[in-house]
Amino acid sequence: MHSGPHPNEKPVETPHSENEASSPMLLELPAGEKVYRQDYSIVIKLPGGRRTLTTSWLNGGYREDLECIINNQIPRGVKKGEELEGGDVSSYLSLLASKLGFDPLKSSGMLTAANMKNVAIVSKGFRGLEVTAIVTGGVEINGGRVGDPSSYYQENGNHFPINGTINTILVINADLPEYAMSRVIMTATEAKTVALQELMVPSRYSQGIATGSGTDMIAVVSDMTSPLKLTDAGKHSKLGELIGKCVIEATKKALEKQSELTPISQRNMLLRLERFGVDEAYYWKVASHMAGENRKMRFLKDLRGLALNPSLVAATAAITHIVDEVSWGLLPDTSARTMALALIRQLPHIMQSNQKPPEDLLSDYDSIVDNLVYMTAWLVKNGMMGDT
C-alpha cells in the first residue's frame, strides 16, 4: 500500500490537448485520466469507457458518456446561483464546460468557494487496485452537523446555496457496477465525516461537531474497461479501506491548505468553545464583572496565551465531551454536571495557581460551559498567562 502519486503514473511535463494549453498538469493516472488546473477550475479529463456517478446539477447522477468533471471556484462575491453567468447553476456550468473546451452535454461539474490552488490529491493502492481522491474544501462558513436547523425551504427548485463546500472526486481503476458506485459515495461520506470529527470542526448552526458543509458534492469515476471487477466498496472491503484512507487524508490536507485547519491549530481552548457561542467578547464581559483591574487588551492577550496551554486544552476537551454526551443521552445530566464541575474546581490546582478562587465563583444554575468560562476567566484575571 502506498500514499501519494503512484510509482507507475506517467510523468507529464506539457499539456496534451488544446483545452489543456497553459494549464498546470497535476497528475496523469496510469489508466489515462488527466488532472489539471485551468483558470479557476480543476479539470479531470476522462478517457472513454468510464462510469460516473455525481451530485452535479449538470449531467448529474449515473452516466457512461462523460468526458470531464470540473471543480470550479465561483467568482468572488457570488452568493447564490441566480448571480452566476447564465442565471443559474446548470447554465453556468454548461458555459464553463464550453469555455474549457468540452461538450457541455458530456460534462459534469461542481462549485465551491475554495481556491483551486488548495486542492489536495491522495492516491493509495493495493496490488492492482488504485484509488485517487481529489478534494477541495472549506468549512469555516457553512460547516454543519446533519440534523441541524435548516437555513431555507426550497420551493420550485430555485434555491442553490453555493458557499463553503467540501468537493470530493474519486477515481477508481476498477470496473464497478452502479450499485457499488453508490456504496462508494456512502463510504466516502463517512470518511469525510471522520476527518471533520478528528479535527473537532464546529458546526456553525448548533453546538455539535460538523459532519460536513451544507453544500458538499461528490463525483465517482470507475473504469468499465478494467479487467479488475469489484462489487463491494463498504468498510470490510479493501476498496472501502482505500477510499476511506484517501478521503480522510485528502480532506484534512485540503482544509489545512484552505483554512489552516490542522490538529495543531485546534489545540486551543477558545476554538474548542466556539461552537458553544463562547468568544473573546463573552470572556471579557464575564471578566469585567470580576474583582481586579479591568484592562481589556491586557486581559485578551493573556487569555489568548492561556488558551494554548495543553493542560487547559485537555481539560476543556474532557469537559465539553461530557456536555456532548449529555446532549446525546449517554450520560444523565445530574451526574455529568457533578463530575464536570468537580473537574472545573480542580483547574486552579492543575494550572498551579497560588491563589484560591472565590467560593461563589461557580454557579449551580448556570451551564457547565458557563462555569468553565467563569473559572478560566478568573485564572486569566489572576495572573495565569499560559505555558505552551
C-alpha positions as CSV (number, residue, x, y, z in Angstrom):
1,M,0.0,0.0,0.0
2,H,1.2,3.5,-0.8
3,S,0.2,7.1,-0.4
4,G,0.8,10.0,-2.8
5,P,1.5,9.6,-6.5
6,H,1.7,6.1,-7.8
7,P,5.1,5.0,-9.0
8,N,3.7,4.0,-12.3
9,E,2.0,7.3,-13.0
10,K,3.1,8.8,-16.3
11,P,5.4,11.8,-16.0
12,V,3.7,14.8,-17.6
13,E,5.5,17.9,-18.5
14,T,3.4,19.5,-21.2
15,P,-0.3,19.8,-21.9
16,H,-1.8,17.1,-24.2
17,S,-4.7,18.9,-25.8
18,E,-5.9,22.4,-26.8
19,N,-8.1,22.8,-23.8
20,E,-5.2,22.0,-21.5
21,A,-2.9,24.7,-23.0
22,S,-1.1,26.8,-20.5
23,S,-2.7,24.7,-17.7
24,P,-0.6,23.2,-14.8
25,M,-0.9,19.4,-15.1
26,L,-1.3,18.0,-11.6
27,L,-1.5,14.3,-12.3
28,E,-1.9,11.7,-15.1
29,L,-3.1,8.3,-13.8
30,P,-1.9,5.1,-15.4
31,A,-5.3,4.4,-17.0
32,G,-5.3,7.8,-18.7
33,E,-7.3,10.2,-16.5
34,K,-5.6,13.6,-16.6
35,V,-6.0,16.1,-13.7
36,Y,-5.0,19.7,-14.4
37,R,-5.8,23.2,-13.2
38,Q,-7.1,25.7,-15.7
39,D,-8.0,29.2,-14.7
40,Y,-10.3,28.8,-11.6
41,S,-11.1,25.1,-12.2
42,I,-9.7,21.7,-11.5
43,V,-10.4,19.5,-14.6
44,I,-10.4,15.7,-14.7
45,K,-10.3,14.7,-18.3
46,L,-11.7,11.2,-18.7
47,P,-10.8,8.6,-21.3
48,G,-13.6,6.6,-22.9
49,G,-15.2,3.7,-21.1
50,R,-15.8,5.5,-17.8
51,R,-18.8,5.2,-15.5
52,T,-19.6,8.2,-13.4
53,L,-21.9,9.0,-10.5
54,T,-22.1,12.6,-9.5
55,T,-24.2,15.0,-7.5
56,S,-23.8,17.7,-10.1
57,W,-26.5,20.0,-11.4
58,L,-25.1,19.4,-14.9
59,N,-25.5,15.9,-16.2
60,G,-25.6,14.6,-12.6
61,G,-26.5,11.1,-11.5
62,Y,-25.3,8.0,-13.3
63,R,-23.6,8.4,-16.7
64,E,-21.4,6.4,-19.1
65,D,-20.6,9.2,-21.6
66,L,-18.9,12.0,-19.7
67,E,-15.6,13.4,-21.0
68,C,-14.8,15.5,-18.0
69,I,-15.6,16.5,-14.4
70,I,-14.9,20.1,-13.4
71,N,-14.5,21.6,-9.9
72,N,-14.8,25.4,-10.2
73,Q,-14.2,28.2,-7.8
74,I,-17.1,30.6,-8.1
75,P,-16.4,34.3,-8.8
76,R,-15.8,36.4,-5.7
77,G,-18.9,38.0,-4.3
78,V,-21.4,35.5,-5.8
79,K,-23.7,34.1,-3.1
80,K,-26.4,32.3,-5.0
81,G,-27.0,30.6,-8.3
82,E,-29.0,33.4,-9.8
83,E,-26.0,35.7,-9.7
84,L,-23.9,33.4,-11.9
85,E,-23.3,33.9,-15.6
86,G,-26.2,32.3,-17.3
87,G,-28.6,33.0,-14.4
88,D,-28.5,29.6,-12.7
89,V,-26.0,26.9,-11.7
90,S,-26.6,24.4,-14.6
91,S,-26.3,27.1,-17.2
92,Y,-23.2,28.5,-15.6
93,L,-21.6,25.0,-15.6
94,S,-22.6,24.4,-19.2
95,L,-21.0,27.7,-20.3
96,L,-17.9,26.9,-18.2
97,A,-17.5,23.5,-19.9
98,S,-17.6,25.2,-23.3
99,K,-15.0,27.7,-22.3
100,L,-12.7,24.9,-21.1
101,G,-13.1,23.1,-24.5
102,F,-15.6,20.4,-23.6
103,D,-19.0,19.4,-24.8
104,P,-21.5,20.6,-22.2
105,L,-23.7,17.6,-22.9
106,K,-20.8,15.3,-21.8
107,S,-19.5,17.3,-18.9
108,S,-20.3,17.5,-15.2
109,G,-19.2,20.0,-12.6
110,M,-19.2,21.2,-9.0
111,L,-18.9,24.6,-7.5
112,T,-17.2,25.9,-4.4
113,A,-15.8,29.0,-2.7
114,A,-12.5,27.2,-2.1
115,N,-9.3,28.2,-4.0
116,M,-8.3,25.6,-6.7
117,K,-4.7,26.1,-5.7
118,N,-5.6,24.5,-2.4
119,V,-6.6,21.2,-4.0
120,A,-5.4,18.0,-2.2
121,I,-4.7,14.8,-4.2
122,V,-4.1,11.5,-2.5
123,S,-3.6,8.1,-4.2
124,K,-3.4,4.7,-2.5
125,G,-3.2,1.2,-3.9
126,F,-3.2,-2.5,-3.1
127,R,-1.9,-4.9,-5.7
128,G,-3.6,-3.8,-8.9
129,L,-6.2,-1.6,-7.3
130,E,-5.8,2.2,-7.3
131,V,-7.9,4.9,-5.7
132,T,-7.3,8.6,-6.1
133,A,-9.1,11.3,-4.1
134,I,-9.1,14.9,-5.4
135,V,-10.5,17.2,-2.7
136,T,-11.1,20.9,-2.2
137,G,-12.7,22.2,1.0
138,G,-13.7,24.9,3.4
139,V,-16.0,24.6,6.4
140,E,-15.5,27.9,8.2
141,I,-18.5,29.4,6.5
142,N,-21.2,26.7,6.5
143,G,-19.9,23.7,8.2
144,G,-22.8,21.9,9.9
145,R,-23.9,18.7,11.6
146,V,-26.6,16.5,10.0
147,G,-29.9,17.3,11.7
148,D,-29.0,20.9,12.4
149,P,-31.8,23.5,11.9
150,S,-32.2,24.2,8.2
151,S,-31.4,27.5,6.6
152,Y,-34.2,27.5,4.0
153,Y,-37.1,25.6,2.5
154,Q,-36.7,25.0,-1.2
155,E,-39.6,25.7,-3.5
156,N,-39.8,25.1,-7.2
157,G,-36.1,24.0,-7.2
158,N,-35.0,27.6,-7.4
159,H,-32.6,27.9,-4.4
160,F,-29.0,26.9,-4.9
161,P,-26.6,27.8,-2.0
162,I,-23.0,27.5,-3.1
163,N,-20.7,29.0,-0.4
164,G,-18.3,26.9,1.6
165,T,-18.2,23.3,0.4
166,I,-16.1,20.1,0.5
167,N,-15.9,18.7,-3.0
168,T,-14.6,15.2,-3.5
169,I,-13.8,13.4,-6.7
170,L,-12.8,9.7,-6.5
171,V,-11.2,8.0,-9.4
172,I,-11.1,4.2,-9.2
173,N,-9.2,2.0,-11.7
174,A,-11.7,-0.9,-11.3
175,D,-15.0,-1.8,-13.0
176,L,-17.8,-1.2,-10.6
177,P,-21.5,-1.8,-11.2
178,E,-23.9,1.1,-10.5
179,Y,-24.9,-0.2,-7.0
180,A,-21.2,-0.4,-5.9
181,M,-20.6,3.2,-7.0
182,S,-23.5,4.2,-4.8
183,R,-21.7,2.4,-2.0
184,V,-18.5,4.3,-2.8
185,I,-20.5,7.6,-2.0
186,M,-21.6,6.1,1.4
187,T,-18.0,5.1,2.3
188,A,-16.5,8.4,1.1
189,T,-19.1,10.5,3.0
190,E,-18.3,8.6,6.2
191,A,-14.6,9.2,5.6
192,K,-15.2,12.9,5.2
193,T,-17.1,13.0,8.5
194,V,-14.2,11.1,10.2
195,A,-11.8,13.8,9.0
196,L,-14.0,16.6,10.4
197,Q,-14.6,14.8,13.7
198,E,-10.9,14.2,14.2
199,L,-10.3,17.9,13.7
200,M,-13.2,18.8,16.0
201,V,-14.6,21.1,13.4
202,P,-17.6,23.1,14.9
203,S,-21.0,23.3,13.4
204,R,-22.0,26.9,12.5
205,Y,-25.6,26.1,13.2
206,S,-25.6,24.2,16.5
207,Q,-23.4,23.2,19.4
208,G,-22.5,20.0,17.6
209,I,-19.4,18.8,15.8
210,A,-19.6,19.3,12.0
211,T,-20.2,16.3,9.7
212,G,-19.8,18.3,6.5
213,S,-20.8,21.5,5.0
214,G,-24.3,22.3,3.7
215,T,-23.2,22.2,0.1
216,D,-20.8,19.3,-0.2
217,M,-20.6,17.5,-3.5
218,I,-19.1,14.3,-4.8
219,A,-18.2,12.5,-8.0
220,V,-17.1,8.9,-8.5
221,V,-15.4,7.6,-11.6
222,S,-14.9,3.9,-12.4
223,D,-13.2,2.2,-15.4
224,M,-15.5,-0.1,-17.4
225,T,-12.6,-1.3,-19.4
226,S,-10.6,-2.5,-16.4
227,P,-10.1,-6.3,-16.0
228,L,-10.5,-5.7,-12.3
229,K,-14.2,-6.3,-11.4
230,L,-15.3,-5.3,-7.9
231,T,-18.7,-5.2,-6.4
232,D,-18.1,-4.0,-2.8
233,A,-17.0,-0.6,-1.6
234,G,-18.0,-1.0,2.0
235,K,-15.7,-0.8,5.0
236,H,-15.0,-4.6,5.1
237,S,-13.6,-4.5,1.5
238,K,-10.0,-3.4,0.6
239,L,-11.6,-0.9,-1.8
240,G,-13.6,0.6,1.0
241,E,-10.4,0.8,3.1
242,L,-8.5,2.6,0.4
243,I,-11.5,5.0,-0.2
244,G,-11.6,5.8,3.5
245,K,-7.9,6.4,3.9
246,C,-7.7,8.5,0.7
247,V,-10.7,10.7,1.6
248,I,-9.7,11.2,5.2
249,E,-6.1,12.3,4.3
250,A,-7.1,14.4,1.3
251,T,-9.9,16.2,3.2
252,K,-7.5,17.1,6.0
253,K,-4.9,18.3,3.6
254,A,-7.4,20.4,1.7
255,L,-8.7,22.0,4.9
256,E,-5.1,22.7,6.0
257,K,-4.4,24.4,2.7
258,Q,-7.6,26.4,2.5
259,S,-8.3,27.3,6.1
260,E,-5.0,26.4,8.0
261,L,-7.2,24.0,10.0
262,T,-4.9,21.3,11.5
263,P,-4.7,19.2,14.6
264,I,-2.1,21.7,16.0
265,S,-4.4,24.7,15.3
266,Q,-7.2,23.0,17.2
267,R,-5.1,22.8,20.4
268,N,-6.8,26.0,21.6
269,M,-9.4,26.4,24.3
270,L,-11.1,29.2,22.5
271,L,-11.6,27.2,19.4
272,R,-13.0,24.3,21.3
273,L,-15.5,26.6,23.0
274,E,-16.5,28.4,19.8
275,R,-19.4,26.0,19.0
276,F,-21.0,26.9,22.3
277,G,-21.2,30.6,21.5
278,V,-18.1,31.5,23.6
279,D,-15.8,34.1,22.1
280,E,-13.4,36.8,23.4
281,A,-16.2,39.3,23.8
282,Y,-18.1,36.9,26.1
283,Y,-15.0,36.3,28.1
284,W,-14.4,40.0,28.6
285,K,-18.0,40.5,29.6
286,V,-17.6,37.9,32.3
287,A,-14.1,39.1,33.4
288,S,-15.1,42.7,33.6
289,H,-17.5,42.0,36.4
290,M,-14.9,40.2,38.5
291,A,-12.8,41.8,41.1
292,G,-9.5,43.2,39.9
293,E,-8.1,45.6,37.4
294,N,-10.1,45.9,34.2
295,R,-7.6,46.3,31.3
296,K,-9.3,44.8,28.3
297,M,-6.3,44.5,25.9
298,R,-4.1,43.0,28.6
299,F,-6.8,40.5,29.5
300,L,-7.4,39.4,26.0
301,K,-3.7,39.0,25.4
302,D,-3.3,36.8,28.5
303,L,-6.5,34.9,27.5
304,R,-5.0,34.0,24.2
305,G,-1.9,32.8,25.8
306,L,-3.7,30.7,28.4
307,A,-6.0,29.2,25.7
308,L,-3.0,27.4,24.2
309,N,-1.9,25.7,27.5
310,P,-2.0,22.0,26.7
311,S,-3.3,21.0,30.1
312,L,-6.2,23.5,29.9
313,V,-7.0,22.4,26.3
314,A,-7.1,18.8,27.6
315,A,-9.4,19.7,30.5
316,T,-11.6,21.7,28.1
317,A,-11.8,18.7,25.7
318,A,-12.9,16.5,28.6
319,I,-15.5,18.9,29.9
320,T,-17.0,19.7,26.6
321,H,-17.2,16.0,25.8
322,I,-19.2,15.5,28.9
323,V,-21.6,18.2,27.6
324,D,-21.8,16.3,24.2
325,E,-22.6,13.0,25.9
326,V,-25.4,14.6,27.9
327,S,-26.8,16.0,24.7
328,W,-26.6,12.5,23.1
329,G,-28.4,10.9,26.0
330,L,-25.3,8.9,27.0
331,L,-24.9,10.5,30.4
332,P,-27.6,11.7,32.9
333,D,-27.5,15.4,33.4
334,T,-27.1,15.5,37.2
335,S,-24.2,13.1,37.4
336,A,-22.4,14.6,34.4
337,R,-22.8,18.1,35.8
338,T,-21.4,17.0,39.2
339,M,-18.3,15.5,37.6
340,A,-17.8,18.4,35.2
341,L,-17.9,20.9,38.0
342,A,-15.6,18.8,40.1
343,L,-13.0,19.0,37.3
344,I,-13.6,22.7,36.8
345,R,-12.9,23.3,40.5
346,Q,-9.6,21.5,40.1
347,L,-8.4,23.8,37.3
348,P,-6.5,26.2,39.7
349,H,-4.6,23.3,41.1
350,I,-4.0,21.8,37.6
351,M,-2.7,25.2,36.4
352,Q,-0.6,25.6,39.6
353,S,-2.3,28.8,40.6
354,N,-1.1,30.1,44.0
355,Q,-4.5,31.8,44.6
356,K,-7.8,30.3,45.6
357,P,-10.9,31.2,43.6
358,P,-13.9,32.7,45.5
359,E,-16.4,30.2,46.9
360,D,-19.2,31.7,44.9
361,L,-17.4,31.7,41.5
362,L,-19.2,28.8,40.1
363,S,-23.0,28.6,39.9
364,D,-25.3,25.6,40.2
365,Y,-27.8,27.5,38.0
366,D,-25.6,28.1,35.0
367,S,-24.4,25.7,32.3
368,I,-21.3,23.6,32.5
369,V,-19.7,25.7,29.7
370,D,-20.5,28.9,31.5
371,N,-18.9,27.6,34.7
372,L,-15.8,26.7,32.7
373,V,-15.7,30.3,31.4
374,Y,-16.0,31.7,34.9
375,M,-13.1,29.7,36.2
376,T,-10.8,30.3,33.2
377,A,-11.6,34.0,33.1
378,W,-10.8,34.1,36.8
379,L,-7.5,32.4,36.1
380,V,-6.6,34.9,33.4
381,K,-7.5,37.8,35.6
382,N,-5.4,36.5,38.4
383,G,-2.2,36.2,36.6
384,M,-2.3,32.8,34.7
385,M,-0.9,33.6,31.3
386,G,-0.4,30.1,30.0
387,D,2.6,27.9,29.3
388,T,2.7,26.3,25.9
